[in-house]
Amino acid sequence: MIIFNTTYCVPETVFEKWNGWVRGFHIPRMLETGYFSEPRLCKVLAEAEDAGDSYSLQFQAENMDTLLSWNEKFGKESENNFSREFGTEVLYFSTILEVL
């Protein structure tokens, strides 16, 4: 089992917009592709810097081939959707985790 994790640094000024986009568009879109399941949105409990709070969004994928296939078919579209909505207001990075 693979977990596809994206961590977002969200300024307070755009949190409501980001939260609505993640819950109303991004999570449903990711699930609609058929490559992921079990979305989990978490707040990172660390001292926030001036840039805002951090949030982790995780999806499960069956295996690495599934994740790579999604990335090939939908990765660029996902990045473009995010950039169109937030530009550089919200920073993010993704990590891939293997469940042991």
Jmol script that loads the backbone (N, CA, C; Angstrom):
load data "model"
ATOM      1  N   MET A   1       0.851  -1.176   0.000  1.00  0.00           N
ATOM      2  CA  MET A   1       0.000   0.000   0.000  1.00  0.00           C
ATOM      3  C   MET A   1       0.898   1.241   0.000  1.00  0.00           C
ATOM      4  N   ILE A   2       0.541   2.186  -0.832  1.00  0.00           N
ATOM      5  CA  ILE A   2       1.274   3.444  -0.967  1.00  0.00           C
ATOM      6  C   ILE A   2       0.375   4.581  -0.476  1.00  0.00           C
ATOM      7  N   ILE A   3       0.978   5.527   0.230  1.00  0.00           N
ATOM      8  CA  ILE A   3       0.268   6.751   0.619  1.00  0.00           C
ATOM      9  C   ILE A   3       0.900   7.906  -0.143  1.00  0.00           C
ATOM     10  N   PHE A   4       0.046   8.623  -0.861  1.00  0.00           N
ATOM     11  CA  PHE A   4       0.469   9.823  -1.580  1.00  0.00           C
ATOM     12  C   PHE A   4       0.098  11.006  -0.704  1.00  0.00           C
ATOM     13  N   ASN A   5       1.099  11.662  -0.156  1.00  0.00           N
ATOM     14  CA  ASN A   5       0.913  12.744   0.800  1.00  0.00           C
ATOM     15  C   ASN A   5       1.331  14.073   0.181  1.00  0.00           C
ATOM     16  N   THR A   6       0.487  15.075   0.311  1.00  0.00           N
ATOM     17  CA  THR A   6       0.860  16.428  -0.090  1.00  0.00           C
ATOM     18  C   THR A   6       0.683  17.326   1.131  1.00  0.00           C
ATOM     19  N   THR A   7       1.737  18.056   1.450  1.00  0.00           N
ATOM     20  CA  THR A   7       1.716  18.990   2.567  1.00  0.00           C
ATOM     21  C   THR A   7       1.620  20.399   2.002  1.00  0.00           C
ATOM     22  N   TYR A   8       0.662  21.158   2.522  1.00  0.00           N
ATOM     23  CA  TYR A   8       0.390  22.517   2.059  1.00  0.00           C
ATOM     24  C   TYR A   8       0.688  23.507   3.178  1.00  0.00           C
ATOM     25  N   CYS A   9       1.308  24.615   2.846  1.00  0.00           N
ATOM     26  CA  CYS A   9       1.476  25.729   3.777  1.00  0.00           C
ATOM     27  C   CYS A   9       0.466  26.789   3.355  1.00  0.00           C
ATOM     28  N   VAL A  10      -0.549  26.990   4.202  1.00  0.00           N
ATOM     29  CA  VAL A  10      -1.700  27.805   3.825  1.00  0.00           C
ATOM     30  C   VAL A  10      -1.769  29.057   4.701  1.00  0.00           C
ATOM     31  N   PRO A  11      -1.601  30.228   4.128  1.00  0.00           N
ATOM     32  CA  PRO A  11      -1.773  31.461   4.897  1.00  0.00           C
ATOM     33  C   PRO A  11      -3.218  31.593   5.387  1.00  0.00           C
ATOM     34  N   GLU A  12      -3.393  32.176   6.549  1.00  0.00           N
ATOM     35  CA  GLU A  12      -4.743  32.362   7.109  1.00  0.00           C
ATOM     36  C   GLU A  12      -5.662  33.103   6.145  1.00  0.00           C
ATOM     37  N   THR A  13      -5.113  34.018   5.363  1.00  0.00           N
ATOM     38  CA  THR A  13      -5.924  34.843   4.468  1.00  0.00           C
ATOM     39  C   THR A  13      -6.593  34.042   3.348  1.00  0.00           C
ATOM     40  N   VAL A  14      -6.079  32.871   3.034  1.00  0.00           N
ATOM     41  CA  VAL A  14      -6.676  32.060   1.963  1.00  0.00           C
ATOM     42  C   VAL A  14      -7.170  30.700   2.468  1.00  0.00           C
ATOM     43  N   PHE A  15      -7.147  30.497   3.789  1.00  0.00           N
ATOM     44  CA  PHE A  15      -7.541  29.188   4.308  1.00  0.00           C
ATOM     45  C   PHE A  15      -8.951  28.791   3.886  1.00  0.00           C
ATOM     46  N   GLU A  16      -9.932  29.669   4.011  1.00  0.00           N
ATOM     47  CA  GLU A  16     -11.315  29.314   3.670  1.00  0.00           C
ATOM     48  C   GLU A  16     -11.440  28.932   2.200  1.00  0.00           C
ATOM     49  N   LYS A  17     -10.815  29.695   1.324  1.00  0.00           N
ATOM     50  CA  LYS A  17     -10.841  29.384  -0.106  1.00  0.00           C
ATOM     51  C   LYS A  17     -10.158  28.042  -0.365  1.00  0.00           C
ATOM     52  N   TRP A  18      -8.978  27.838   0.220  1.00  0.00           N
ATOM     53  CA  TRP A  18      -8.238  26.588   0.030  1.00  0.00           C
ATOM     54  C   TRP A  18      -9.022  25.395   0.567  1.00  0.00           C
ATOM     55  N   ASN A  19      -9.558  25.524   1.764  1.00  0.00           N
ATOM     56  CA  ASN A  19     -10.313  24.437   2.390  1.00  0.00           C
ATOM     57  C   ASN A  19     -11.529  24.055   1.534  1.00  0.00           C
ATOM     58  N   GLY A  20     -12.243  25.048   1.033  1.00  0.00           N
ATOM     59  CA  GLY A  20     -13.382  24.783   0.165  1.00  0.00           C
ATOM     60  C   GLY A  20     -12.963  24.104  -1.126  1.00  0.00           C
ATOM     61  N   TRP A  21     -11.856  24.529  -1.706  1.00  0.00           N
ATOM     62  CA  TRP A  21     -11.359  23.935  -2.939  1.00  0.00           C
ATOM     63  C   TRP A  21     -10.931  22.487  -2.713  1.00  0.00           C
ATOM     64  N   VAL A  22     -10.199  22.247  -1.633  1.00  0.00           N
ATOM     65  CA  VAL A  22      -9.725  20.888  -1.343  1.00  0.00           C
ATOM     66  C   VAL A  22     -10.905  19.940  -1.140  1.00  0.00           C
ATOM     67  N   ARG A  23     -11.863  20.348  -0.327  1.00  0.00           N
ATOM     68  CA  ARG A  23     -12.994  19.472   0.001  1.00  0.00           C
ATOM     69  C   ARG A  23     -14.024  19.377  -1.131  1.00  0.00           C
ATOM     70  N   GLY A  24     -14.244  20.481  -1.828  1.00  0.00           N
ATOM     71  CA  GLY A  24     -15.294  20.511  -2.839  1.00  0.00           C
ATOM     72  C   GLY A  24     -14.854  20.143  -4.237  1.00  0.00           C
ATOM     73  N   PHE A  25     -13.558  20.273  -4.526  1.00  0.00           N
ATOM     74  CA  PHE A  25     -13.077  19.985  -5.874  1.00  0.00           C
ATOM     75  C   PHE A  25     -11.958  18.945  -5.889  1.00  0.00           C
ATOM     76  N   HIS A  26     -10.877  19.215  -5.157  1.00  0.00           N
ATOM     77  CA  HIS A  26      -9.674  18.395  -5.286  1.00  0.00           C
ATOM     78  C   HIS A  26      -9.881  16.952  -4.822  1.00  0.00           C
ATOM     79  N   ILE A  27     -10.382  16.753  -3.621  1.00  0.00           N
ATOM     80  CA  ILE A  27     -10.599  15.383  -3.131  1.00  0.00           C
ATOM     81  C   ILE A  27     -11.566  14.626  -4.038  1.00  0.00           C
ATOM     82  N   PRO A  28     -12.732  15.199  -4.369  1.00  0.00           N
ATOM     83  CA  PRO A  28     -13.624  14.464  -5.287  1.00  0.00           C
ATOM     84  C   PRO A  28     -12.963  14.140  -6.629  1.00  0.00           C
ATOM     85  N   ARG A  29     -12.194  15.078  -7.172  1.00  0.00           N
ATOM     86  CA  ARG A  29     -11.530  14.846  -8.462  1.00  0.00           C
ATOM     87  C   ARG A  29     -10.516  13.711  -8.358  1.00  0.00           C
ATOM     88  N   MET A  30      -9.743  13.687  -7.302  1.00  0.00           N
ATOM     89  CA  MET A  30      -8.754  12.620  -7.111  1.00  0.00           C
ATOM     90  C   MET A  30      -9.442  11.261  -7.014  1.00  0.00           C
ATOM     91  N   LEU A  31     -10.549  11.199  -6.296  1.00  0.00           N
ATOM     92  CA  LEU A  31     -11.274   9.932  -6.152  1.00  0.00           C
ATOM     93  C   LEU A  31     -11.918   9.505  -7.471  1.00  0.00           C
ATOM     94  N   GLU A  32     -12.415  10.473  -8.243  1.00  0.00           N
ATOM     95  CA  GLU A  32     -13.045  10.175  -9.536  1.00  0.00           C
ATOM     96  C   GLU A  32     -12.091   9.512 -10.513  1.00  0.00           C
ATOM     97  N   THR A  33     -10.792   9.750 -10.385  1.00  0.00           N
ATOM     98  CA  THR A  33      -9.837   9.142 -11.310  1.00  0.00           C
ATOM     99  C   THR A  33      -9.787   7.630 -11.132  1.00  0.00           C
ATOM    100  N   GLY A  34     -10.208   7.130  -9.970  1.00  0.00           N
ATOM    101  CA  GLY A  34     -10.195   5.697  -9.707  1.00  0.00           C
ATOM    102  C   GLY A  34      -8.860   5.152  -9.233  1.00  0.00           C
ATOM    103  N   TYR A  35      -7.874   6.004  -9.057  1.00  0.00           N
ATOM    104  CA  TYR A  35      -6.549   5.556  -8.643  1.00  0.00           C
ATOM    105  C   TYR A  35      -6.325   5.616  -7.139  1.00  0.00           C
ATOM    106  N   PHE A  36      -7.169   6.342  -6.424  1.00  0.00           N
ATOM    107  CA  PHE A  36      -6.947   6.573  -4.998  1.00  0.00           C
ATOM    108  C   PHE A  36      -8.181   6.251  -4.164  1.00  0.00           C
ATOM    109  N   SER A  37      -7.945   6.041  -2.884  1.00  0.00           N
ATOM    110  CA  SER A  37      -9.026   5.848  -1.915  1.00  0.00           C
ATOM    111  C   SER A  37      -8.584   6.445  -0.586  1.00  0.00           C
ATOM    112  N   GLU A  38      -9.494   6.440   0.353  1.00  0.00           N
ATOM    113  CA  GLU A  38      -9.214   6.832   1.745  1.00  0.00           C
ATOM    114  C   GLU A  38      -8.554   8.204   1.904  1.00  0.00           C
ATOM    115  N   PRO A  39      -9.165   9.259   1.396  1.00  0.00           N
ATOM    116  CA  PRO A  39      -8.562  10.584   1.613  1.00  0.00           C
ATOM    117  C   PRO A  39      -8.578  10.946   3.089  1.00  0.00           C
ATOM    118  N   ARG A  40      -7.514  11.588   3.518  1.00  0.00           N
ATOM    119  CA  ARG A  40      -7.408  12.019   4.910  1.00  0.00           C
ATOM    120  C   ARG A  40      -6.752  13.397   4.926  1.00  0.00           C
ATOM    121  N   LEU A  41      -7.457  14.382   5.493  1.00  0.00           N
ATOM    122  CA  LEU A  41      -6.951  15.747   5.598  1.00  0.00           C
ATOM    123  C   LEU A  41      -6.618  16.007   7.059  1.00  0.00           C
ATOM    124  N   CYS A  42      -5.380  16.417   7.324  1.00  0.00           N
ATOM    125  CA  CYS A  42      -4.912  16.620   8.697  1.00  0.00           C
ATOM    126  C   CYS A  42      -4.205  17.967   8.826  1.00  0.00           C
ATOM    127  N   LYS A  43      -4.320  18.556   9.988  1.00  0.00           N
ATOM    128  CA  LYS A  43      -3.526  19.745  10.302  1.00  0.00           C
ATOM    129  C   LYS A  43      -2.215  19.271  10.905  1.00  0.00           C
ATOM    130  N   VAL A  44      -1.109  19.835  10.450  1.00  0.00           N
ATOM    131  CA  VAL A  44       0.205  19.496  10.990  1.00  0.00           C
ATOM    132  C   VAL A  44       0.374  20.257  12.296  1.00  0.00           C
ATOM    133  N   LEU A  45       0.609  19.518  13.362  1.00  0.00           N
ATOM    134  CA  LEU A  45       0.736  20.131  14.686  1.00  0.00           C
ATOM    135  C   LEU A  45       2.196  20.474  14.957  1.00  0.00           C
ATOM    136  N   ALA A  46       2.575  21.626  14.470  1.00  0.00           N
ATOM    137  CA  ALA A  46       3.915  22.160  14.683  1.00  0.00           C
ATOM    138  C   ALA A  46       3.760  23.657  14.840  1.00  0.00           C
ATOM    139  N   GLU A  47       4.743  24.266  15.448  1.00  0.00           N
ATOM    140  CA  GLU A  47       4.657  25.711  15.610  1.00  0.00           C
ATOM    141  C   GLU A  47       4.624  26.369  14.247  1.00  0.00           C
ATOM    142  N   ALA A  48       3.582  27.145  14.024  1.00  0.00           N
ATOM    143  CA  ALA A  48       3.412  27.820  12.738  1.00  0.00           C
ATOM    144  C   ALA A  48       4.360  28.999  12.636  1.00  0.00           C
ATOM    145  N   GLU A  49       4.906  29.151  11.455  1.00  0.00           N
ATOM    146  CA  GLU A  49       5.715  30.332  11.186  1.00  0.00           C
ATOM    147  C   GLU A  49       4.784  31.407  10.646  1.00  0.00           C
ATOM    148  N   ASP A  50       5.313  32.521  10.299  1.00  0.00           N
ATOM    149  CA  ASP A  50       4.502  33.635   9.812  1.00  0.00           C
ATOM    150  C   ASP A  50       3.751  33.306   8.529  1.00  0.00           C
ATOM    151  N   ALA A  51       4.177  32.258   7.830  1.00  0.00           N
ATOM    152  CA  ALA A  51       3.586  31.944   6.530  1.00  0.00           C
ATOM    153  C   ALA A  51       2.221  31.280   6.634  1.00  0.00           C
ATOM    154  N   GLY A  52       1.829  30.786   7.806  1.00  0.00           N
ATOM    155  CA  GLY A  52       0.536  30.135   7.957  1.00  0.00           C
ATOM    156  C   GLY A  52       0.671  28.738   8.518  1.00  0.00           C
ATOM    157  N   ASP A  53      -0.445  28.036   8.577  1.00  0.00           N
ATOM    158  CA  ASP A  53      -0.459  26.678   9.098  1.00  0.00           C
ATOM    159  C   ASP A  53      -0.212  25.684   7.968  1.00  0.00           C
ATOM    160  N   SER A  54       0.216  24.479   8.363  1.00  0.00           N
ATOM    161  CA  SER A  54       0.453  23.417   7.383  1.00  0.00           C
ATOM    162  C   SER A  54      -0.597  22.334   7.528  1.00  0.00           C
ATOM    163  N   TYR A  55      -0.959  21.752   6.384  1.00  0.00           N
ATOM    164  CA  TYR A  55      -1.966  20.697   6.325  1.00  0.00           C
ATOM    165  C   TYR A  55      -1.447  19.578   5.438  1.00  0.00           C
ATOM    166  N   SER A  56      -1.787  18.356   5.822  1.00  0.00           N
ATOM    167  CA  SER A  56      -1.387  17.177   5.077  1.00  0.00           C
ATOM    168  C   SER A  56      -2.636  16.534   4.477  1.00  0.00           C
ATOM    169  N   LEU A  57      -2.588  16.268   3.180  1.00  0.00           N
ATOM    170  CA  LEU A  57      -3.673  15.566   2.506  1.00  0.00           C
ATOM    171  C   LEU A  57      -3.105  14.252   1.980  1.00  0.00           C
ATOM    172  N   GLN A  58      -3.695  13.152   2.437  1.00  0.00           N
ATOM    173  CA  GLN A  58      -3.185  11.834   2.081  1.00  0.00           C
ATOM    174  C   GLN A  58      -4.242  11.019   1.349  1.00  0.00           C
ATOM    175  N   PHE A  59      -3.775  10.266   0.360  1.00  0.00           N
ATOM    176  CA  PHE A  59      -4.605   9.307  -0.368  1.00  0.00           C
ATOM    177  C   PHE A  59      -3.877   7.977  -0.385  1.00  0.00           C
ATOM    178  N   GLN A  60      -4.625   6.889  -0.390  1.00  0.00           N
ATOM    179  CA  GLN A  60      -4.035   5.568  -0.531  1.00  0.00           C
ATOM    180  C   GLN A  60      -4.096   5.144  -1.988  1.00  0.00           C
ATOM    181  N   ALA A  61      -3.030   4.497  -2.428  1.00  0.00           N
ATOM    182  CA  ALA A  61      -2.968   3.875  -3.749  1.00  0.00           C
ATOM    183  C   ALA A  61      -2.562   2.421  -3.542  1.00  0.00           C
ATOM    184  N   GLU A  62      -3.025   1.563  -4.416  1.00  0.00           N
ATOM    185  CA  GLU A  62      -2.773   0.130  -4.266  1.00  0.00           C
ATOM    186  C   GLU A  62      -1.284  -0.202  -4.285  1.00  0.00           C
ATOM    187  N   ASN A  63      -0.546   0.443  -5.198  1.00  0.00           N
ATOM    188  CA  ASN A  63       0.891   0.174  -5.309  1.00  0.00           C
ATOM    189  C   ASN A  63       1.551   1.327  -6.067  1.00  0.00           C
ATOM    190  N   MET A  64       2.859   1.220  -6.227  1.00  0.00           N
ATOM    191  CA  MET A  64       3.617   2.293  -6.875  1.00  0.00           C
ATOM    192  C   MET A  64       3.235   2.430  -8.351  1.00  0.00           C
ATOM    193  N   ASP A  65       2.957   1.317  -9.019  1.00  0.00           N
ATOM    194  CA  ASP A  65       2.545   1.391 -10.422  1.00  0.00           C
ATOM    195  C   ASP A  65       1.257   2.191 -10.581  1.00  0.00           C
ATOM    196  N   THR A  66       0.340   2.032  -9.642  1.00  0.00           N
ATOM    197  CA  THR A  66      -0.914   2.789  -9.669  1.00  0.00           C
ATOM    198  C   THR A  66      -0.639   4.281  -9.557  1.00  0.00           C
ATOM    199  N   LEU A  67       0.219   4.652  -8.621  1.00  0.00           N
ATOM    200  CA  LEU A  67       0.560   6.063  -8.439  1.00  0.00           C
ATOM    201  C   LEU A  67       1.260   6.616  -9.676  1.00  0.00           C
ATOM    202  N   LEU A  68       2.193   5.868 -10.235  1.00  0.00           N
ATOM    203  CA  LEU A  68       2.899   6.335 -11.432  1.00  0.00           C
ATOM    204  C   LEU A  68       1.956   6.477 -12.615  1.00  0.00           C
ATOM    205  N   SER A  69       1.013   5.567 -12.741  1.00  0.00           N
ATOM    206  CA  SER A  69       0.023   5.658 -13.814  1.00  0.00           C
ATOM    207  C   SER A  69      -0.847   6.903 -13.654  1.00  0.00           C
ATOM    208  N   TRP A  70      -1.302   7.172 -12.421  1.00  0.00           N
ATOM    209  CA  TRP A  70      -2.072   8.392 -12.168  1.00  0.00           C
ATOM    210  C   TRP A  70      -1.251   9.625 -12.538  1.00  0.00           C
ATOM    211  N   ASN A  71       0.010   9.633 -12.101  1.00  0.00           N
ATOM    212  CA  ASN A  71       0.853  10.794 -12.353  1.00  0.00           C
ATOM    213  C   ASN A  71       1.017  11.040 -13.854  1.00  0.00           C
ATOM    214  N   GLU A  72       1.178   9.972 -14.617  1.00  0.00           N
ATOM    215  CA  GLU A  72       1.329  10.099 -16.062  1.00  0.00           C
ATOM    216  C   GLU A  72       0.060  10.651 -16.717  1.00  0.00           C
ATOM    217  N   LYS A  73      -1.100  10.201 -16.239  1.00  0.00           N
ATOM    218  CA  LYS A  73      -2.368  10.596 -16.849  1.00  0.00           C
ATOM    219  C   LYS A  73      -2.934  11.906 -16.303  1.00  0.00           C
ATOM    220  N   PHE A  74      -2.753  12.154 -14.990  1.00  0.00           N
ATOM    221  CA  PHE A  74      -3.441  13.271 -14.350  1.00  0.00           C
ATOM    222  C   PHE A  74      -2.547  14.236 -13.566  1.00  0.00           C
ATOM    223  N   GLY A  75      -1.276  13.920 -13.409  1.00  0.00           N
ATOM    224  CA  GLY A  75      -0.399  14.737 -12.571  1.00  0.00           C
ATOM    225  C   GLY A  75      -0.313  16.190 -13.004  1.00  0.00           C
ATOM    226  N   LYS A  76      -0.094  16.403 -14.289  1.00  0.00           N
ATOM    227  CA  LYS A  76       0.039  17.773 -14.802  1.00  0.00           C
ATOM    228  C   LYS A  76      -1.276  18.541 -14.668  1.00  0.00           C
ATOM    229  N   GLU A  77      -2.392  17.856 -14.958  1.00  0.00           N
ATOM    230  CA  GLU A  77      -3.705  18.483 -14.806  1.00  0.00           C
ATOM    231  C   GLU A  77      -3.925  18.927 -13.359  1.00  0.00           C
ATOM    232  N   SER A  78      -3.540  18.078 -12.421  1.00  0.00           N
ATOM    233  CA  SER A  78      -3.707  18.397 -11.001  1.00  0.00           C
ATOM    234  C   SER A  78      -2.883  19.627 -10.619  1.00  0.00           C
ATOM    235  N   GLU A  79      -1.641  19.661 -11.077  1.00  0.00           N
ATOM    236  CA  GLU A  79      -0.781  20.825 -10.805  1.00  0.00           C
ATOM    237  C   GLU A  79      -1.363  22.099 -11.419  1.00  0.00           C
ATOM    238  N   ASN A  80      -1.853  21.979 -12.645  1.00  0.00           N
ATOM    239  CA  ASN A  80      -2.427  23.152 -13.321  1.00  0.00           C
ATOM    240  C   ASN A  80      -3.673  23.663 -12.602  1.00  0.00           C
ATOM    241  N   ASN A  81      -4.537  22.756 -12.149  1.00  0.00           N
ATOM    242  CA  ASN A  81      -5.731  23.161 -11.409  1.00  0.00           C
ATOM    243  C   ASN A  81      -5.350  23.923 -10.148  1.00  0.00           C
ATOM    244  N   PHE A  82      -4.349  23.413  -9.440  1.00  0.00           N
ATOM    245  CA  PHE A  82      -3.907  24.070  -8.211  1.00  0.00           C
ATOM    246  C   PHE A  82      -3.314  25.444  -8.513  1.00  0.00           C
ATOM    247  N   SER A  83      -2.437  25.508  -9.501  1.00  0.00           N
ATOM    248  CA  SER A  83      -1.794  26.782  -9.853  1.00  0.00           C
ATOM    249  C   SER A  83      -2.807  27.825 -10.289  1.00  0.00           C
ATOM    250  N   ARG A  84      -3.821  27.391 -11.023  1.00  0.00           N
ATOM    251  CA  ARG A  84      -4.864  28.309 -11.481  1.00  0.00           C
ATOM    252  C   ARG A  84      -5.616  28.913 -10.289  1.00  0.00           C
ATOM    253  N   GLU A  85      -5.846  28.123  -9.260  1.00  0.00           N
ATOM    254  CA  GLU A  85      -6.588  28.587  -8.089  1.00  0.00           C
ATOM    255  C   GLU A  85      -5.740  29.433  -7.141  1.00  0.00           C
ATOM    256  N   PHE A  86      -4.470  29.039  -6.923  1.00  0.00           N
ATOM    257  CA  PHE A  86      -3.701  29.646  -5.838  1.00  0.00           C
ATOM    258  C   PHE A  86      -2.368  30.260  -6.248  1.00  0.00           C
ATOM    259  N   GLY A  87      -1.929  30.060  -7.462  1.00  0.00           N
ATOM    260  CA  GLY A  87      -0.645  30.626  -7.873  1.00  0.00           C
ATOM    261  C   GLY A  87       0.440  30.249  -6.888  1.00  0.00           C
ATOM    262  N   THR A  88       1.060  31.269  -6.306  1.00  0.00           N
ATOM    263  CA  THR A  88       2.107  31.024  -5.313  1.00  0.00           C
ATOM    264  C   THR A  88       1.647  31.355  -3.892  1.00  0.00           C
ATOM    265  N   GLU A  89       0.348  31.582  -3.712  1.00  0.00           N
ATOM    266  CA  GLU A  89      -0.174  31.905  -2.376  1.00  0.00           C
ATOM    267  C   GLU A  89      -0.022  30.736  -1.402  1.00  0.00           C
ATOM    268  N   VAL A  90      -0.220  29.524  -1.902  1.00  0.00           N
ATOM    269  CA  VAL A  90      -0.146  28.325  -1.079  1.00  0.00           C
ATOM    270  C   VAL A  90       1.012  27.483  -1.610  1.00  0.00           C
ATOM    271  N   LEU A  91       1.964  27.208  -0.732  1.00  0.00           N
ATOM    272  CA  LEU A  91       3.105  26.376  -1.115  1.00  0.00           C
ATOM    273  C   LEU A  91       2.793  24.930  -0.773  1.00  0.00           C
ATOM    274  N   TYR A  92       3.383  23.996  -1.525  1.00  0.00           N
ATOM    275  CA  TYR A  92       3.131  22.588  -1.241  1.00  0.00           C
ATOM    276  C   TYR A  92       4.294  21.728  -1.714  1.00  0.00           C
ATOM    277  N   PHE A  93       4.378  20.538  -1.141  1.00  0.00           N
ATOM    278  CA  PHE A  93       5.297  19.518  -1.633  1.00  0.00           C
ATOM    279  C   PHE A  93       4.660  18.160  -1.378  1.00  0.00           C
ATOM    280  N   SER A  94       5.020  17.194  -2.201  1.00  0.00           N
ATOM    281  CA  SER A  94       4.438  15.858  -2.078  1.00  0.00           C
ATOM    282  C   SER A  94       5.504  14.849  -1.677  1.00  0.00           C
ATOM    283  N   THR A  95       5.072  13.837  -0.933  1.00  0.00           N
ATOM    284  CA  THR A  95       5.934  12.722  -0.561  1.00  0.00           C
ATOM    285  C   THR A  95       5.154  11.429  -0.786  1.00  0.00           C
ATOM    286  N   ILE A  96       5.902  10.384  -1.027  1.00  0.00           N
ATOM    287  CA  ILE A  96       5.314   9.063  -1.241  1.00  0.00           C
ATOM    288  C   ILE A  96       5.764   8.170  -0.088  1.00  0.00           C
ATOM    289  N   LEU A  97       4.795   7.534   0.570  1.00  0.00           N
ATOM    290  CA  LEU A  97       5.082   6.695   1.717  1.00  0.00           C
ATOM    291  C   LEU A  97       4.645   5.266   1.421  1.00  0.00           C
ATOM    292  N   GLU A  98       5.419   4.311   1.897  1.00  0.00           N
ATOM    293  CA  GLU A  98       5.050   2.904   1.764  1.00  0.00           C
ATOM    294  C   GLU A  98       4.625   2.384   3.128  1.00  0.00           C
ATOM    295  N   VAL A  99       3.437   1.806   3.179  1.00  0.00           N
ATOM    296  CA  VAL A  99       2.938   1.222   4.430  1.00  0.00           C
ATOM    297  C   VAL A  99       3.666  -0.103   4.643  1.00  0.00           C
ATOM    298  N   LEU A 100       4.271  -0.250   5.802  1.00  0.00           N
ATOM    299  CA  LEU A 100       5.006  -1.485   6.111  1.00  0.00           C
ATOM    300  C   LEU A 100       4.137  -2.498   6.820  1.00  0.00           C
TER     301      LEU A 100
END
end "model"
wireframe off; spacefill off
backbone 0.3
color backbone group
